């Protein structure tokens, strides 16, 4: 779909993240993305190593403190650097019920009492803490969950929309939530209309 989710994810950050100083896209850029000297770092993913790939991408960030977000996370309300680190259930629970084997294995590598911070929401990170945390992990545990252990967290049931939904269903699923996310399988005309209504204004990256 030519990075349609990324387009609206960036628009949502420009609309709602009040401390925004700019966007840095690390990885592949769609054709519509206006590349400048300081808004894109091309970096290919490691085949079959999603978490390790994301770890390497985070290490490319030049800022000491930054907002980490994926290309399918959308904000629904204003937030700033005080955005909580959201968690949902425990890593041991995810290790038993996650539908993807590679993720179950990563969660088994976590300590049994760890909270699962891999909720589909942005997260404020400090680069030095990230470096210190992952010197011993080497991509064998989920990066957000590993980073946030020992930090204050707020419980938030995850909201990842998968499969096609109509407008009313999308409005119901996202009602009164700070963030939501979408799976590729959710992309249909109703989702595109929903995102356009939420984020009609083009970002400087377009």
Secondary structure as UniProt FT lines:
FT   HELIX           4..16
FT   TURN            18..19
FT   STRAND          25..26
FT   TURN            31..32
FT   TURN            37..38
FT   STRAND          40..41
FT   TURN            47..48
FT   HELIX           50..58
FT   TURN            59..60
FT   STRAND          65..68
FT   TURN            71..72
FT   STRAND          73..75
FT   TURN            81..82
FT   STRAND          85..87
FT   HELIX           91..97
FT   HELIX           101..108
FT   TURN            112..113
FT   STRAND          123..126
FT   HELIX           127..134
FT   TURN            135..139
FT   HELIX           143..148
FT   TURN            149..150
FT   STRAND          153..155
FT   STRAND          160..161
FT   HELIX           167..174
FT   TURN            175..176
FT   STRAND          179..182
FT   HELIX           184..186
FT   HELIX           189..198
FT   TURN            204..205
//
